[in-house]
Amino acid sequence: MKWEPDKADPKVGSFMPGLVWAVDHTEGPILELGAGYFSTPYLWGTGRPVVTYEHDPEWATLIEANVPGFFTTLVTDFQDVPEQDWAVVLVDGYGWDRQKFFDALVERTGVFVVHDTQDPWISEEAMSQFKYRFDFGEDPRTTILSQVLPIAM
């Protein structure tokens, strides 16, 4: 595995407009579920408190070696996420049950940015409980969810 952001498929980072909007419209800590070429350097460059969880040890090591100041936490279980409130949670990455992470964080998150919602990673029922919702893209589709912040992109 090599660090090759210049060869990254833009679809992999198609959630970035939603993530930038969420970060620009909130204050406080950010949780990144799934490190990546696009989100990790951006989030760690914001100066905000960021916690990144990654399930793949090789990928975590590669990202750590290439993103200044970055440190990831390997996680395999949604119960490993700290009990705290999050301004923004990016739900992305492979290798874990996104629904369980989502369910564990739903009461403690201001804005969710959920990537790949064209696939049933997170149930429509779970997403429909939010007061504010904005979907963009088709394949992949990104969904922004919030109970407290009207979404206007």
C-alpha positions in Angstrom: 0.0 0.0 0.0 1.4 3.4 -1.0 0.3 7.0 -0.3 -1.1 8.1 -3.7 -3.6 10.9 -3.2 -3.0 12.1 -6.8 -4.5 8.8 -8.0 -7.5 8.9 -5.6 -10.9 8.5 -7.3 -12.7 11.8 -6.9 -15.9 9.8 -6.0 -14.2 8.8 -2.8 -14.1 12.4 -1.7 -17.5 13.4 -3.1 -18.8 14.2 0.4 -16.3 17.0 0.8 -18.7 19.9 0.0 -21.0 18.7 2.7 -18.2 18.2 5.2 -16.8 21.7 4.6 -20.3 23.1 5.0 -20.8 21.3 8.3 -17.4 22.4 9.7 -18.0 26.0 8.6 -21.3 26.1 10.4 -20.4 24.5 13.7 -18.0 24.8 16.5 -16.6 22.0 18.7 -15.1 18.6 18.2 -15.2 16.5 15.1 -15.3 12.7 14.8 -14.1 11.1 11.6 -15.2 7.5 11.1 -12.8 6.4 8.4 -9.6 8.1 7.6 -9.0 9.2 4.0 -7.1 11.2 1.4 -9.7 13.9 1.3 -11.2 14.3 4.7 -8.3 13.6 7.1 -5.9 16.3 5.8 -8.7 18.8 5.7 -10.1 18.1 9.1 -6.7 18.0 10.8 -5.9 21.3 9.2 -8.9 23.1 10.6 -7.4 23.6 14.1 -10.5 22.0 15.6 -10.4 19.1 18.0 -10.6 16.0 15.7 -10.7 12.3 16.6 -10.2 9.9 13.7 -11.1 6.2 13.9 -9.9 3.7 11.5 -10.3 -0.1 11.5 -7.4 -0.9 9.0 -4.0 -0.8 10.8 -2.1 -0.5 7.5 -4.2 2.4 6.3 -3.9 4.2 9.7 -0.1 3.9 9.6 0.0 5.2 6.0 -2.2 8.2 6.9 -0.2 9.0 10.0 3.0 9.0 8.0 1.6 11.5 5.5 -0.7 13.9 7.4 1.1 16.3 9.7 0.0 16.2 13.3 -2.4 13.3 12.5 -2.9 10.5 15.0 -5.6 7.9 14.5 -7.2 5.4 16.9 -7.8 1.9 15.7 -11.3 0.9 16.4 -13.3 -2.3 15.8 -16.4 -1.7 18.0 -18.8 1.2 18.2 -18.6 1.1 22.0 -15.0 2.3 21.7 -16.2 5.8 20.7 -15.8 8.3 23.6 -18.9 9.4 25.5 -18.9 13.0 24.5 -20.9 15.4 22.3 -19.7 16.0 18.7 -20.3 19.0 16.5 -19.8 17.0 13.3 -19.5 13.3 12.6 -18.3 12.1 9.3 -19.5 8.5 8.7 -17.4 6.9 6.0 -14.9 4.0 5.6 -15.3 0.3 5.2 -15.0 -2.6 7.5 -17.4 -1.8 10.3 -21.1 -1.6 10.9 -22.0 2.0 10.2 -25.5 1.6 11.6 -24.2 0.7 15.0 -21.9 3.7 15.1 -24.7 5.9 13.9 -27.1 4.6 16.5 -24.5 5.1 19.3 -23.8 8.7 18.2 -27.3 10.0 17.2 -28.0 11.6 20.5 -24.6 13.3 20.8 -24.1 14.7 17.3 -24.9 18.2 15.9 -24.4 17.4 12.2 -23.9 14.0 10.5 -22.2 13.9 7.1 -22.9 10.4 5.9 -21.2 9.1 2.7 -22.5 6.4 0.4 -26.1 6.6 1.4 -27.2 5.1 -1.9 -26.3 1.8 -0.2 -28.2 0.6 2.8 -25.3 1.2 5.3 -27.6 3.2 7.5 -31.4 2.6 7.4 -33.7 5.1 5.8 -35.8 4.9 9.0 -32.8 6.0 11.1 -32.1 8.9 8.8 -35.8 10.0 8.5 -35.9 10.9 12.2 -33.9 14.1 11.6 -35.6 17.5 11.3 -33.1 18.7 8.7 -31.8 16.6 5.8 -30.0 17.3 2.6 -28.9 14.7 0.0 -26.5 15.3 -2.9 -24.9 13.2 -5.6 -26.3 9.9 -6.8 -23.5 7.3 -6.8 -22.1 8.0 -4.4 -24.7 10.0 -2.5 -24.0 12.0 0.6 -26.6 12.8 3.2 -26.3 15.6 5.8 -28.5 15.3 8.8 -29.2 17.5 11.8 -31.8 18.0 14.5 -30.6 21.6 15.3 -29.0 23.2 12.3 -31.0 24.0 9.1 -29.0 22.7 6.2 -28.6 25.2 3.3 -26.0 24.3 0.7 
